[in-house]
Amino acid sequence: MPKAKTKVIRKDFTPEILVFCCNWCSYAGADLAGVSRFQYPPNMRIIRVMCSGRVDPAFVIKALKEGADGILITGCHIGDCHYISGNEYAQERFGRLHEIIIKQLGINEKRVRLEWVSASEGKRFADLITEFTNQIKELGPLKVL
Amino acid sequence: MMEGSVLVIGAGIGGIQSALDLTELGFKVYLVDRTPSIGGRMAQLDKTFPTNDCSLCILAPKMVEVFRNPNIELMTYHEVQKLAGKPGDFTVTVLKKPRYVDEIKCKGCGDCAAKCPKIEVPNLFDMNLGKRKSVYIPFPQAVPPVYLIDPELCLKLTKGVCGVCAKVCQAEAIDFDQKPQEIELKVGAIVVATGFDMPAKNLSSRWGYHYENVVSALEYERILCASGPFGGHVLRPSDQKEPEKIAFIQCAGSRDLHEGVPYCSSVCCMYTAKEAIITKEHSDNSQCFVFRHDIRAFGKNFYEFTQRAQKEYGVKYFQTKISKIVEDPETNDLIIHYEDLKTGTFHDFQANLVVLATPLVPSTGSKDLAKILEIELDEYHFFKEKDYFNKSKSTKDGIYLCGFCQGPMDIPETVADASGVAGQVAAFLNSVKFDHIKEKLEVPELDIKATDEPRIGVLICHCGINIGKYVHVPLLAEYVRTLPNVVQCEDNLYSCSSDSQTRIKELIKDHKLNRFIVASCTPRTHEALFQETCQEAGLNKYLFEMVNIRDQCSCVHMDDAEAATQKAKDLIRMSVAKSRLLKPLKEELLKITPTSLIIGGGIGGMSAALNIAEQGFKTFLVEKESFLGGNLNYLNVLYPIEENASDFLNETIEKVNHNKNIQIFLNAKIGDIKGYVGNYIVSIVDSKNETHELSIGTIIVATGGKEYKPKDMFQYKKENKNVITQLELEQKLKEKGKSWLDDINRITTILCVNARQVEGITYCSNICCGNSIKNIGLLKKLKPELEIAVLYRDLQMAKKKYEEYYRERRKDAIFLRYDLDNIPIISKVNKDPEKYNIKFYDTNLQDFIEFNTDLIVLSTPMIPADNLEELAKMLKVPLDRNGFFLEAHVKLRPLDFATDGIFLCGCAQWPKNIQDTISQANGAAGRASRFLSAKEIKTSGIVAEVDPVNCIGCGKCESVCPYNAIDILESAKDYEEVSLIVRKSFVNSALCKGCGTCAATCPNGAISIMQYDFDQITAMIESYLLEL
């Protein structure tokens, strides 16, 4: 059973960021960032799913509950989805998720973002992670729900 | 003796698609490319029109598929040298060029290039805009992912010094002693798919290509590309500054009798609109100007795309003729001297960057290849087709043509061609199918129960020094050993090497492992390899997990080993957490009924039926009319070949009637369609109202299209006998001889009647220009003194031989240009004989013109056949907004529906000419017969599963599934005294692709997606954040 987390108090705040990548575009974009040696901050961990349409809002809520400071959902650009329209559903669902997070849980909306990254956008992936990490650092640790 | 293997020359998208389809049809493929990687031109493109899909995103999965296909022998950096033998039994000699890198040993880690002394030369993949070392990989996603040494640059090979690459290569893959090697192959058929080149250097100097800031469109693709030489920033080469004004010059050397090529390259108008749009998306400050001739945007959604470029993105189009482009030496800007054809005035235009749409020509070496293969070329050195009706047959039996090497065409046409070639090869080599196909050895699977304690093995890869240098692998391994359920953890130099595969199998056996994890590089390229290894050890492949500590740790946190190591620890821990919850998954075997149903008996349907029947499968051809042939019955003479339509039609009908494998239903319609791929039950209602129930494996939709009748437009009314449509003219020419022309002296043809409108029919229907121009010639032949005027907007004469055909007809008529702002006004000035007055604004002459005419011919667009909605509903496939059928993917799956087992071709998809219809028909037949040849297919284990207890039957999952894999079924359920109708969701695992959208949509958590289920992902989240 999950134990309550003892959050280590560090001098510098090192955020914990969860990134969902779809198998076909954004994960490939992350791969290209790697192959191209584009450097970005080491504070995020990727969970690969087949499609951004797979990302259940419950995963996001769960991660926030367990102490993630920021969550990034990434997928193929609209129109590029390997599964035709999965990313469109992800977008639609994300809109509603945002409503919940902002309005009901009182979490800063900047902490949860949906972004599109193509397989050739290695640089963009690295830049996105850098920018998002900096943003989360600025926001500081998320107080556990 | 026939050989059951095929040589495919050229591994661009055409060659790749052919190869993939051919293996599925039962043939071993040797895929030869003279460059070091597959991917061809498409790999160089940034995006693709008209959807702006990322080119590599859609191509790379296919490249990996080729790489992993056991029945494709990848022969990159090879060249064809000799051909002997006869069709069905060829012997081909290919030359293997030395890479100086052992492709089996090389792991593509890149240590060699990192250490190679800095002699950098232009990189051909980046159109010489980027740099590479002397040991290099053409581009990061190259397949095979193997380096090679440039012998002209390498210090070791030229001067005998250096050799540092050999010292740093831990895989010992560098081999300076490699020599060219001749290899002999036995093949039954050959597919030529050598594509095009874009040699801007040969252009006349007036185009200014020698200036630094004048680039070819292909160079501009690389500039736009996020992984291109400027990292996706739009910069101009001279000073790497962002250009503000970018001029796109169309037809720079095309449609040019004097200095360039006489033909139209067919794709430039579209890629230019795309490049302009992407430029605007990159930088709002940029201004894009297109100096055009005609706008040739005749494909599906093409014209609308060019309109969007102008209206939404503010791209400015000028109708011009360019006289010269010169550089301003001060600023390196370009001055374009041009004539504005709309005003007839001369101007100078200053641009910061000029992009030239230069001619696309058959790739260099086509002539030599033609000589080797003894096949003919046409006057422009495209490979010549044997006859007009089958553009993929070369002039020699057993050798087929695919894609741009035969004539200008875009990607979907090439892909359709590729599948068509595969279908035709399959018919040709039908007797030796599966002769050389490797059957996988099935190892009995270990019996692993959900209740068994997980025993996890982990292998951590150093990837030479790629991971090892930046991640502390021994520490990592030590940490992983402390994780619960990890029974064994080892680290090694290269996990992908063949000795590592042996080791993995030993570990599974010796330690009775029931889960395995490899922490190395990306699952996108390597997961299938390790899964196969697991299977060889009897471990269900879904009990394997992969962690990417290379691209996500060592490569991106190079100056923070501690953080990179910590991240690797977390990622492996998360994977272990998921691994514990993995279940062995079953891949169901699905029997395929080896029959095909073809809906529509036009030329498309008949061609598809013939191909499938020739492959030996029973085919049912259903036609709603009482005769076969569809629209071809109404056509007179075909262009540009000038043959009678009826000759070809009768010949085809004859073939269909005599083929024992084809059963024809005339006057028939589809009553009902049930089932799924391989297992359809279709009822057909025939002319006697009798119902036939058929078991069908695959379905091809070939319902064609029809001409739009312009009721009440341009005086098209019942009482006006001399205002007719193009098809009506066609029929007159076919049936009435020439006496009907006695009283007619002047004829006016109006093109784009109710086509390319702002609202209503917004599209260009592709075939009308050519058809009208053909009829001009025929009319003039019948009555040479006729005066003919053609009112046009843009002339779509982009196919092979069309431009020339049009140029010849110019002498037969005067061509007058109008635009949408000034639609011709027609009034009837005399009743008997009928006479009409036409008044319109001629945009070339810049003035109103008015004249009388005796006959008006209206060219209207082709529209979809009647009652398609009903059919679409039965098939559960979508229509597009114009009412044509919507294919699965406009670029790479032009003949498939998203639903497996159903295909389309011809005008059901989009208006097209006979040649392209037949090419698509063969393609659809090739795609459809893959399933029939396979006899049974394996479904993926990664599918959705519904828990009926939690399912509330709301139907949300059904509505989001793009593959129609979910049905809500009703059944009666008795509760003590009452009987209730219960709705539950059911997943058809044969159709499910495992995207998981349904699972995320289900409001009650009733759907699990195998391998990515709720508990598994939650476990990963907890493991990360709670360090479990």
Interface residues (C-beta under 8 A of the other chain):
Chain A: P2 K3 K5 E16 L18 N23 W24 C25 Y27 A28 A30 D31 L32 A33 G34 V35 S36 R37 F38 Q39 Y40 P42 R45 I46 I47 R48 V49 M50 C51 G53 R54 V55 D56 P57 A58 F59 K62 A63 E66 G67 A68 C76 H77 G79 D80 H82 Y83 I84 S85 G86 Y89 A90 R93 S118 A119 S120 E121 G122 K123 R124 A126
Chain B: D46 T51 N52 D53 C54 S55 L56 C57 I58 A60 P61 P140 Q141 C225 A226 S227 G231 G232 T522 P523 R524 N548 R550 D551 Q552 C553 C555 V556 H557 M558 D559 D560 A563 A564 Q566 K567 D570 L571 M574 A888 A898 I942 V960 P962 K993 G994 C995 G996 T997 A999 A1000 T1001 G1005 I1009 Y1012 F1014 I1017 T1018 M1020 I1021 E1022 Y1024 L1025 L1026 E1027 L1028
